[in-house]
Amino acid sequence: MDDLEKAIHLCYEPSAADSALRAQAMTFCDRLKADPSALIHLCLDRLQRSPLVLVQFWCLQALHDVILLRYASIPPADLSLLRPALLSLASDRPLPAASPHFLRNKLAQALAALIRLEYPASSLPDPFLCVLPCLPAADPSAIDMFARFLAALDEDLLSLDYPRSPEEAAAAAQVKDTMRQQCVPQIARHWFDVLSLYHSSDPSLAAFALDTMRRYITWIDIGLVANDAFVPLFFGLILAPGSTDQLRAASGSCILAIILKRMDHRQKMTLLYSLPLSKVFANPDLVQKVPALVTGYAAEALECYKKLGSADVDGYSPLNLLEEALPSVLYVMQESEEMESSNVVDFLSDYVITMKFPSEKHAMYLRQILEAIRVQILYDPIYRNNLDIPDKIGKDEEDQMADHRKELLTLFSSICRITPSVTQLFVRNLVITALSSSESSSVEDVEALLTLFYRLGETVREEAMKTGSGLLGELVQMLLSARFPCHNHRLVALIYLETVSRFMKFVQHNPQYISHVLAVFLDERGIRHPNLNVSRRASYLFMRTVKLLKARLVPYLDLILQGLHDIVSQFTNSDWTTKDLKFPGSEDGSQTFEAIGLLIGMEDVSPEKQSEFLTALLDSLYQKLKGLLSDAKEHGLEESSAKVSTIQQIIMALNALSKGLNERLVMSSCPSIGIMFKKTLSVVLEILLSCPDIRAMRNKITSFFHRMVEILGASILPFLPALLKHLLVKSEPEDMVEFLVLANQLISKFSTSLESILEDIFLAIASRLIEILPKDAFSAAPGCITEEVRELQDLQRTLFTFLHVMANHNLSSVFIAPSCRGCLDVIIQLLLITACSHKDILLRKMCVQIFVKLIKDWCTNYNGGDVVPGFRSFIIENFSTNCCLYSVLDNSFNFHDANTFILFGEIVLAQKVMYEKLGRDFAIHFVSSGLQGVHCPHELAEQYYEKLQTNDVKDLKPFYHQLIENLRLQQNGSLVFR
């Protein structure tokens, strides 16, 4: 090998040398590409002389790149050399017959690129006829090369399956027009000869020619292929007993391309009738070989039916064509592995929508479609155990099946809506079959049945759900009483429960079925199911059922509570560190307690029964917590221990239980319940103080206190100082957000009753927030918004909400309390900066509202006597001009944005409040130092002052808006924010 051959070898074989030597080789090869003329001469020479495949490929790749990327820089003399050389390589002086496919493809791409640029405008002499093999003398490799050349040209330019620019589309149209005039008939004749000569001796070559032909049928004259020569040949290749599957599929794709050509629907009818597809339909094995053809034929027949109707047209009936094809389409759906790629579901969806009022015959087809859907959504029994656990294999299979089912179930829903009687009868028969042949009903059959049952429920209209029209009443009764032998399987149990829940609206209006519903949830089909994933889901769905049925369940209250007694006990005695007991989301079983709370908390239940049951239940949970606390004090607690998990679950149970209760019930109607909650709260708080570093438990305790605020009312106040001080210890941004959310709830609930508590802790809150939050604004540059930054942004928003809640609940006195005064200046400056320039408009509005409230609270009259020394001058000299003038003048203040315009209204309100509280001091400073400082015309400034005195906010707002717009025009965007 010479230097070039060695260099090319190193470029394509990374393992042949170290990286440094390979880099030198690549540099050497790149230098050869610098001069297009020299490169063309080099490549053409090497293509003739070098026997090395890699060298030949490098040369063809280089020529392809030069044509594609540097065509304008190729000298005319070199183009005259390049054109015939490439044509010769593809015809009379071809690459060796044994050349690999990738080499032949690259030659085809280079020639296609040249034709794209030069044909038909240049002097390139009929390139298609130049490379067209002469049969029967031509070598098979020449036929292969020609097919690759046509395929490359199709992909590079002609095909409409790829995105094309307007220029590319115009070039493609010009090439097609010229080809139609010059060479398409000859190419069509070539295809016919290839198929005739090689379908038996070289079926792969014949199939390749057919694939190329399919690409061109879409735009060539239909008479060249839909004729007495080609059509019998195509069908002969499909029907011949010895034909290969590859040849059948390729022939079918050509027939489909003919069928899909655009034409008048009457002409299309004539074409469809002329094709002997009935011979294919008669052989199920052949139907499976050409599923796309079968479906495409049916789809075109359906289009003709939609345009022409069911009556005969010129002796042809679109409906007859459709009915002839439908059984084969359904067979494809049930049996073919290529069901999805052959667009069967798309066709059937269109068919179902078109046949809105089906005849009995088409109703039969709909039943067959329903059965085909059922077959297609069945799981493979081989995954039965994987799906029951489920392990990784089972989860993957479940995900794949969910994707596979989407379009099928959408089709099923369409049939449900159009012919509910047909689908209800179909589902009813499935249920009867599954229950009557219980021993042979597999997990997969029952799961599919219930999935369809569930989707049926999604399509039932509200009125029909209430009355149980049609077969619905019977179906629901069968569902509620059904007990399948495979009910232990996770998939069956889960979809069964979801289906029962889907029809709960029917039960709501037909209360005679309530006892059946309760049996479903309380026996082994629901909460007592051996699979814990199922039992936890049942717990959640039962809670939703209780919310829906509410007072209708009161007569069954004793039955329900008795049925849940052992479940409640088991919940708080489980080892929650076991891997099997960890569940995603919120389905942890605590919803059973929420359901109990909802039931017991209803007004229809007597206070005596409420007090008796809840006191006993709370006492049980209290005693368990107390025992765990005692043990923790003696032996300590580790975050991963079973005891910590048990504590958390008990707290979650208490939290869930309280959701159905209210303050009136707990503190007035049944005071013993309130006493038990307060005793339990004391233990929970002591647990928190004893185990400060267990974050997960701390979060659940915080959530529990949220609930206690709502049901215990003011009696919770004595617990708050210790709780709030403790929650501030070792608090990260996420913890501080939770703390402030709790504080906001407390302030909203208790208002000034919280004043002394806040005075004790406000300085600690502010100091911690000042320490955590950055001094500068958050960067909006790409990549800067990390998860940590998002947490800090969330904390910042929650902080301003906290300050806003304090100000609007008459707690501004806390800011100036002696114990909090140390952070006042920092808080005020932070509010000012945010009100003037923060990117979040809603935060700016919030800060302006805080200032308005502080002005009202701290500026009591016009002439001194300020509650906060210096605050008056700060508002006049800083807030009024910076926030109410300069920030609004800034071009970033977008009046066309709805939130910004609302902020503007708050700024105008602030001016009015400042005038009411600060009088002429504010007005004179704002006009003289503010408006006139930005060169506001004297007349406008005077008008503003007059409006400020005499008008309300509603009238002042449009005037001030116009004033700002005038100032912006005057400043011409040159104002710099001060």
N, C-alpha and C positions, 0 to 999 in steps of 0.2 A: 504493500500500500504506500502511495505517496503521501506527502504532508496533508493535502486536502482530505484524502480519504481517512487518514488517521484522525484528523481534527473532527470530521463528521462523526466518526465512530465514537469518539470521546463525548461528543455533545449528546448523542442518543443513548449512551451506555454509562450512566453515572458511576456504576461500580467498577468501571475499567481503569480508573485512575483517581488520585486524590483531587480535592476540590480546587487546589491552585492550578494544577495542570489542566483540569477541565475548564476552568475560567479562561486560561490562555487559549484553549481550543475554540471556545465560543467567541472570544475577541477576534481570533484569526478569521473565523467564518463570517463574522459581522463585517470585517474590513472588506471582504470580497463583495459584499452587497452594496458597497458605497456607490459604485458606478453602475447604473442600470445597463448600459450598453455592454460593458465588459462582463457583467453578470450573465446576461442573456447568452453571449457567445460561449462562456464557460459552461453554463448548464446544458446547452444544446449539445456541446461537444461531449460532456461526460455522460449524458443520457445515451449517446450512441456507443461510447467506448467502455464505460464501467459496468461490470457485471454485478456490482454490490448493490443490494436492495436499498440499504440506508442512504447510499450516495445518490441513487436515483430518486428516492423520496425527497431528500434535501433539495435536489435540483428542481423537482416539480413544485415543492413548497415555495422555493425562492421565486420561481417564475409566476406562481399564483399570486404571491405578495406584490411583485412588481406590477403585474397587470391590475390588481385590485387597488393598490395604494399609490402607485407612481406612474400610472399610464401616461399622463401628460408629459412626463420627462423622458419617455422612450423615443429615440430618434426614429424618423420614418423608415430609414433603411433597415433598422433592427426590427421594426414591426413587420416589414416585408419578409424578413427572415423567420420571424417567430410564428407568423400565421401558418404557413405551409408546414413548418416543422411539427407544430402541435397537431394539425390535421393528419399529418403522416403518421405520427405516433398512435393516433386513434384509428388508423385505417390500414394503409398499405405497408407501413413499416412499424408494425405494432410492438408493444411491450411483449416479452415472452409469455406464452400461454400459461406458464406456471407462476406468473407474477402474483403476489398476494393482493387481496382485495383492497387493502388500504392504499396501495400504490396506484391501482387502476382508478380508485375513487378520486385520488388527488389529481391525476391527469384529467379526469372528467371535470373536476371543479375548475382547473385552470382554463380548459377550453370553454366551459360555460361562462366564465368571467370575461373572456375575450369576446365572445358572441354578445354578451350583455352590453358591452361598450361599443361594438362595431356593427352589429347586424341590425337592420339591413342597410345602414347608411354608407358604410365604407365599401372598399373594393374586395372585401372578403368573398371569395367565389362559392356561393351555394354550399355553406359548410355542412348542412345536413345531408345533402346528396353526396358530398365528398366522403363522409364517414359511413354512409349507409352501406352495410354489407351486401354483397351480391350473392343471393341464394340461387341454387343450393350449394354453390362452390365455397362459400365463406366458411371460415373456421368458427367453431362455437365460441372461441375467445373473442372474436370480432363482434359477434352478436352480443355477447356479455358487455363488451366495451361500449357499444352503441347504446345499450339499455342504461348503463351507468351514466353516460353522457346526457341522455334525455332526462334522467332522474335528477342529475345535478342542476341542469338548467331549470327544471321545474322548481326545485327548492330555492335556487338562487334568485329567480326572477318571476317565473310564470304563475306559481301557485298563489291562490288567494287565501290559503290557510294560514299564512304568516302576515304579520303587520307590514304594510307597505306605505311608503311616502307617496304623495301625489305624483312626483316625478317618476318613481319606480313603477307605479301603476300605469302611467302613460307609456313608459318604455316597454312594459310587458304587453300592453295592448298592441303596440306597433309591431313587436316581434310576432305575436300571434297572427295578426292580420297578414303579415308577409309570409309566414309559414303556411297559412291556409292557401295562399295563392301559389306558392312555389313547390312545397314538398309534402304536405300532410297526406295527400292520397298515396304517394309512394311509401310513406312511413306506415300507413295503415295496411298497405299490401305486404310490406315487410313483416308486420306483426302476424298477419294471417299465415304467411309462409312459415314463419318460425313455429307457430303453434301446430301447424299441420305436420311439419317435419320432425319436431322434437318432443311432442307431448308424451310419446312412448319411450323414446331412447334417452332423453334427458329432461325429465319432468321439472327439475329444479330450474333449468334454463328457461323452459316454457313459462313457469310460474313467475320468474323474474320479468320476462317480457310482458306478461299480463299485468303485473304490478305497475310497470311503466305505462302501459296502455291505459290503465285506470286513471292515472293522473291527467292524461290528455283528453280523455273522453268528455270531461266536463266542459271543454270549450271548442272542440272540433265539430265539424258538421255531423249531426246525428246519423245522417244517411250512410256515412262511411262505416258505421259499426252496427246500427240497428237495421240489419238487412238479412237477406236469405243466406249469406255466406257466414257471417260472424255468429248470429244468434244460434243456429243449429250447432255450430262449433262449440260455443260457450256451454250450451246445455249438454252437448255430448261429453264434454270434459267433466261435468258434474255428475251425469247419470252413468257414465261408463263404469262397470264393476271394478276394473283394474286401476281406476284413476286414484292418484294420491290425494290425501287430505289437503296438502299444500296447493295442489293444482285446482281442486274443487273450490277452496276458499278464494284463490286468486280469480278464478272464473266468476264466482259469485260476486266479487267486488266490482268486476267490469259490468256485469248485468245491472248491479245496483247503481253504478255511475250513470248508465243509460236511463234507468228509471227516474233518477233524481234530476235529470236535465229539465230546465225550465221550458214550459210550453203551455199552450192553451189546454184547459182541462178536458175538453172534448178530444183533442189530439192525445192527451195523456191516457184517456180511457181506451182509445184505439190501441195505443202502444201496450198497455197493461194486458189487454185481451189477447194481443198477438204473442205474448210470451208464455211458453208452456210450463208455467210454475206449478200447475196442478200435478205434474209428474214428480216434482220435488215434494209437494205437500203429501203425496200419497206414500212417501217413504220416510218414516220417522228418523231413520239413521241419517238420511241425507239432510233432513231438516236441521239436525244437530251440527252438520258440517258447514252449513251456510246460514247461521242465525241472523246475521245482519241483513242479508238479502231478504229473508222471510219477513223480518220486521219492517224493513224499508218499503217493501212491496205493499204491506198492509197499511203503512202510514200514508203512502201516496193514494191508495184506494180510499182511505178515510178523507183525505183532502178533497178528492173528487166528489165524495158523498156530501161533504160540507158545502161545496160550491154548486153542485148540480142537483142535489136532492136524491131521493130514493127511486124516482121514476126512471124508466128506461130512456137512454139518450142515444139516438142513432142505433137502436137495437141493443145497447149495452147498459147494464145495470151496475152502478157503483156499489150498491148494497150487496149484490151477489158476489162481487169481487172481495168485498170486505169479509163477508161471511165465509167465503171459501178459505181465506187466509187466517182467520181468527184461531181456529183450533191449533194450527201449527205455531202461531205466536205463543199461545198458552203452553204448548209443549216445550218450546224454547225456554220459556220462563221457568218451567218446572225442572227440566232436564239438562239444559245446556250450561256448561261452565262459563260460557261467554255471555251470560244473561245481561250483565251490567254494561259491557262494551257494545252490545247490540241495541241499546236504547229501548228495550222492551217496556220498561216502566214508563218512560216518557210517552211512548205510543199509547199504552193502555190508559194513562192519565188523560190524554187527549180524547181517547175513545169514550171514556166514562163521562167526561164533561159534555161531549157532543151528544151522547144518547141520554139526554135529560129525562125523557119519558120512554123508557125502553119497552119494547114489546116482550111477550113471553119468551120468544126465542132469544132475545138479547138479555133478558133477565137470567136465562140459563147460562149465557156467556159470563155474566157478572158473577154468578155462583162459582163458575170455573175459575175466574180471576181471584175470587176470595180464597179458594182452595190453593191456588198457585201461590198466593201471598203467604198463606199459612205454612206451606212447605218450605218456602224460601227463608222464613224467619226462624226455622228450627235450629237450635244449637246442635252441634255434633256430639253424639253421646260419648265420644272419646274424652271430652273435657268435663264430664259430669262431676267427678270428684274435685277437680281443680276449681270449678265454679262454686262448689259447696263450701270450700274452706274460707275464702278464696285465696289461692296463692298467686304468685306473679303471673303464671301461665293463665290462670283463671281470669285475673283482672285484665290481662291483655286481650283475651278472647271476648270478654264482656265489652271492652271498648271497641273492638273491631266489629262486633255484632251490632252495637249501637249505631255505628256509621253505616253499616250494611242495611240496617232496617229503616233508615230515615225516609228515603223515597218510597219504599214499599208501604210503610205505615201512613204516609201522606196519601198514597193511592187508596188505601183502605178507608181512610177518613172521607175521601171524596165519594166513595161508593156509599158509605154510611149516610152522608148528607143527601145524596140524590135518591137512593132507594133504601130508606131505613128499614122497611119491612123485610127486604131481602137479607140485609146484614143481620138483623135481629134473629131471623129464622136460622141463618147460618150458624151464628154463635150458639143459639139454643141447641141445635143439633150436635154441635161439638161438645157442649156440656153434658148432654144426655149420653153421648157415646163415651165420654171420659168417665162418667159415674157408673154407667152400666157395665163397662168392661174395665173395672178398676184395676184388676190385676195386670192387664196388658197396657194400661195407660202409662206411658213413660214420663219421666221428668220433663223431657223436651216437649212432648205433646201438650202436657198440661200448662207448662210455662208459656208456650205459644198461644194456646187458647186464652189464657188469662190476659196476656198482652193485648190480644185483639179485643177482648171484653173491655179492658181499660180504655182502649182507643175509641170503642163504641160509646162509652160513657162521656168522652170528651166532646162528642159531636151531638149529643142529645140536647135539644133546646130546653130552656128553663121550664116552659109550660108543660112540655112532654115529660120532663123529669118529675114535676109535681104530681101529674095525674097518672103516670105510668102507662101512657098510651101504647097501643100495639102489644108487643110481647114483653115490654119493659118490666111490668109488675111480676110476671112469671120468672123472668130472668133474674131479677134481684132476689126473689125468694129462693131460687135454685142456688144462687151464689152464696147467700148467707147460710144456707144449710149444708153446703158442699163440704165434704171431708175426703180429700184425695189421699191415697196411700203414700204418695210421694211428697206429702205436705211437709215432711221434715227437711226436705232440701231447701237450702237458703233462697235460691232464685224463685221457686214456686211460692214459698211462704211470703216473700217480700211483695211480689206482684199481686198475690191474692189480697194482702192487706191494702195495697194501693188501690186496687179495683173496688174493694168494699168502700173505701173512703171516697172514691170518685162518685159513688152513687148515694152518698149520705144526704144529699138534698132530697132525694126521693123518700128516704126514711124520715126526714124532717116533716114531710107532709103526709106520711103514712106511718103514724106512731105505733101501729100494731107490730111493726118489725123491729122495734127498739130492743126487745128481749133477745132477738137473734143477733143483733149487732153487738150487744154486750157479751153474749156468749163467744162471739168471734174474738173479741179483744181480750177477754179474761181467761179463755182456755188455752190449750196448747197450740192453737193456731195463731195466737197473738202474744200477749205479755209472758205467757208460760212456755213459749216455744224454746226448745233446747238450744237453738243457735242464738247466742247473745246479741249478734247483730240484728237479728229479726226481732227479738224481744224489745230491744231498745227502740227500734223503729216503730214497733207496735205501741210503745209507751207514748211516743211523740204523736202518732196518728190518733191515739185514744184521747189525748189532751185536746187535739183539734176537734174531735167529735164532741167532746164535752162542751167546748166553746160554742159549737153550732147548735146542739140540741138543748143545752141549758136547762130551763125549768121542766122540760119534758122528762128529764131524768130523775126528778125528785121522787117519784113513786118507787124508783129502783135504788134509792140511795143506800139502804141497808144492804141490799144484795151486792152493790158495787164495793162498798167499804169492807164487807166481809170477804169478798173475792180478792181484794188487794192487800189484806192484812199480812199475809206471809211474804208478798212481794216487797212491801215496805220494809219489813224486818230483814229480808235477804239483802236489800239494797245497802243498808247501813252496816251489814256484817261481812260484806265481800272483801276479798284481798284485791284492792284496786291497783296494786303494782303488777299484777299478772298481765302479761302481754295481751291475752285474749280479751281483757276487759277495757282496753283503750279504744275509744271510738272517735271517728272524725266528727268535726263540727260540734253541734250542741246536743246531739242525740246520745245522752249519757244515762238515760233512765230517770233523770230527775223530773221529767215531764209527768211521771206518775203522781208525784207530789203536787205538781201544778194542777193536775186534773182534780185531785182531792180538794185542794184549796178552792178551786172554782166551784165544785159541787157544794162543799160545806158553806162557802161564802154567799150562796144565793139567798135572797130575802125570803124565799118560800120555805126555807129550812128554819125550824124553830130555834130560838136562842139556846134552849136547853140542850138540844141535840148538837148544835154547833159547839157549845162550851164543853160538853162531855167528850166528844170525839177529839176535838183539837187539843184540849188540855192533856188528854192521855197521850196523844201522839207527840206533842211538844215535850211533855215530861220524859218520854222515852228517848227522844233525841238529846234532850238536855242532860240526862243521866249519862248517856254515852259520851258526850263531849266532856262532861265533868270528869269522868273516869280517865279519858285520854289526856286531859290537862294535868291531872294528878300524876299520871305515869310520865308525862313529859317533864314535869318539874323534878321528878326523881331520877330519870334516866336520860333526859335530853331527847331531842328530835333531830333526825337527819332528813334532808329534803326528799331523798329517794325512798324513805321508809314507808312501810305499809300503813303505819299509824298516821303519818302526814296525809297520805291519800285518803284514808278513812275520814279524817277531820274535814278535808276539803269536800268530800262527797256529802257529809252531813250538813255542812254549811250551804252547799248547793241545793240540797233537799229543803232546807229551811227557806232559802231564798225563793225556790220554786213554789213552795207551799204558800208563801205570803202573797204571791201574785194574784190569788183569787180573793184576797181579803182587803178590807179598807179600814180607815181609822175609826169610823163610827162603830163598826162591828167590834173591833179589837178593844177600844177604849171605853165604849159606852154600853153596847148591848151585851157583850160578854167580857167583862173586865178581867176574869180569870185568864183569858187568852192573852191579854196584854201583860199580865203579871208574868206569865210563862215566857213570853217573848223577851221581856226585860231581864229575867233571870238568865235566859240563854244568851242574851246580848252581853251580859257581864262576863260570862265564861268565854265567849268569842273574843271579846276585847282583851281579856287576860291571856288568851292563847297568842294573840297578836303581839302583846308586850313581851311574852316569854320567848317568842320565836321571830325576832325582827328580820332575819335574813332570808326567810323562805318566801321568795317573791310570788310564786304561784298562789300560795295560800293567802298572802297579803292582798292580792288582786281579788280573790273570791270574798275575802272579808270586807273589802271596800264595796263590792257589789252588794253584799248583804246589808251593809249600813244604808246604802241607797234605798233599799226596800223598807228598812225600819223607819227611815225618815217619813215615808208615806203612811205607814200604818200606826206608828206610835206617837206621831205628832210631837208636841212640846216635851213630852216625858223623856225624849231621847237627849235633851240638852245636857243633862249632867254627865253623859258619856262622852261628849264631844271634845272637851279640852284635852283629855289624855289621848283620844284617838287622833285628833288633828296634829298634835305635837309629835306623836310617834310617826305618823305618815310622812312628816317632813324630814325624818332622819334618813340619810343615805338614799335620797331620792334622785333618780335619773330623770332625763327629760320625759320619758314615757310615764314614769311614776308621778311627776309633777302635773302632767295633763290630767291623769285620773284624780289627783288631789284637787285640782282647781274645778273639775267638773262636779265633784262632790261638794266643794265649797259653794259653787253657784247654786246647786240644788238647795243647800241649807239656807243660803241668803234669800232665795226666792220663797222658801217656805216660812222662814222665821223672821226675816227682815231685821228690825232694830233689836230684837231679842238676842241677836247674835253679836251685838256691838262689843261687849266686854271680852268675849272670846276672841274676836278678830283683833282687838287692840293688843292682846297678848301675843298673837302669832304673826301679825301682818309684817312686821319688820323682818322676821325670819323668812317669810314667804318672798318678800321683795328682794332680800339679800340673795337668796338661793337662785331666783330667776335672773337677777342681774349677773350673777356668777356664771350661769349656764348659757344665757343668750348672748350671741356675738354683738359687739358694739356697732359694727358696720352692717349695711344691708346685705341680704343674701344675693350672691351672684346668680345671674340667670344664664350664664354662658353654658354651652353644651357640655355635658359631662359633670357639671358642678352640682347638680341636684341629686345627691346621693341619698341613701336611706336615712343616714344621720341628719342630713340637712332637712329632709322632709319632717322628721321628728321635731326638730327645732322650730320649723315653720308652724307646725301644728301647735306646739307649745306657745309660740308667740300669739297665734290667733286666740288660744284659750285664755292667755293672760289678759288680753284686751277685753275679752268677753267678761272675765272676772271683774275687772275694774269698772266696766260698764254696768254690770249687775249691782255692784256695790253702790255706785253713784245713783242709780235709779231706784234703790231701795233705802234711800235716806241714810246711807252709811258713809257719806263723805267726811263725816266727823272723825272716822277712823284714820284717814290720811293725815290729820293734823293733831292726833292724840300725842301726848308727850312721848309715849313709847315708840311712836311710828314716825315722828317728825324727821328723823335722820335720813330717811329715804325719799322725802317729799320732792326735793329738787330734782332728783334723778327721774322720778315718776313723771313729773310735769314736763321735763325736757323730752322724755321718751314719747309722751302723748303729743307734744307739739311737732316733733320730727315726723311722727307717723301721720298725723293729721295733714301735714303739708306735702309729703313726698312719697309715701309708701305706694308700691305698685298695686297692692290690693285695695281697690276702691272701697270695698265694704269695711275694711279696717279703718280707713280714713274717715268714713262716715261715723263709725262707732266712736272714734276719738273726738270728733267734733261734737257729738252728742254728749260725751263726758264733759267736755269743756263748758257746754251750755248749762249742764246741771251744776257744775262747780261754781260758775258765775252766779247762778240763782241762789246757791247755798251760801257763798262766801262774800258776795258783794251786796250788802243789804240796803245801802242808800247811796246818794250821789256824793256826799260830802264826808268822806272818811268813815271811821268806825268799822274798818275792814276786819273780818274774822281772821284773815291771814295777811299779816303785813307784807306789802310788796306784791301781792297777787294782782291787785287792781292795775298797777303800772305795768306788770308783766303782760296782762291781757291787752291793755291799750297799745303798748309799744311793740310787743312781739306777736301775740296770737292774732290780733286783728289785721295787721298788715301782711304778715307772712302767710297765714292760712287763708284769710278771707280775700286777699288781693293778689299777692305775688304768685301763689300756687295756682290760682284760677287763671291768671294771665299766661302762665306757661303753656306752650303749644301742646304739651302732653295731656293737658286737661281737655278731654274730648267730649264736647257737649252732645255729640250724636250717640254716645253710649248711654243706655238707659240708667245703669247704676251710677255713672258719673253725674248725670243730670239730677238724680235723687240726692247725691252728695252736695251738689250746688244748692239745692233747696235747703239743706241743713246749714250750709254756710250763710245763706241769706237770713235764716232764722237766727243764727248766732249773732249776726249784726243787729237784728232787731232787739234781741235780749240784752246785748251790750249797751244799746242806746237806753233801754228801759232801766238798767241797773247802774250804768256808768255815766249816763247823761251826756252833757256837752263835752266833757273831758275826752270821751271816746270819739264823738262826732268830729270835733275840731281836729284832733290828731289824725284821724283816718282821712279827712279831707285834705288837710295841709301837708302832712308828711307822707301820707299814702297816695291818694289820687294825684295830687299835684306833683308828687315826687316822681310819678311816671308820666308826667306831662299831660295829665288829663285837662282838657279845656276847662276854663273857669266856669263857663255856663253849665257844662255837664256836672261838675262838682257841686255847684249850687243846687242844681235840680236833684242830685242824689241826696243832699242834706235835707232838702225840703220833703222828698219822698220818705226819707227815714223817719221824719217827725210825724208825718200825717197819714202814711199808708200802712196797711197791714202787710204781712209777708206775701200774700197772694199777689198784691199789686206791685210790691217792691221787686219781686223775683224777675219778671220780664224786663223791667227797666234796667236792673243791674246786669242782666244777661246782655242786653243791647249795649250797655256802657262798656262791658268787657270786650265785646266783639269790636267796637269802635277803637278801643285802645289797642287791640291786637293789630288792626289794620294800620293804625298810626305807627305802632312800633315795628310793623313789618317783620314780626318774628324775631326781632333782635334783642328783646328783653331777656336779661339773665336773671334767674331766680335768686332772690336775696334771702 
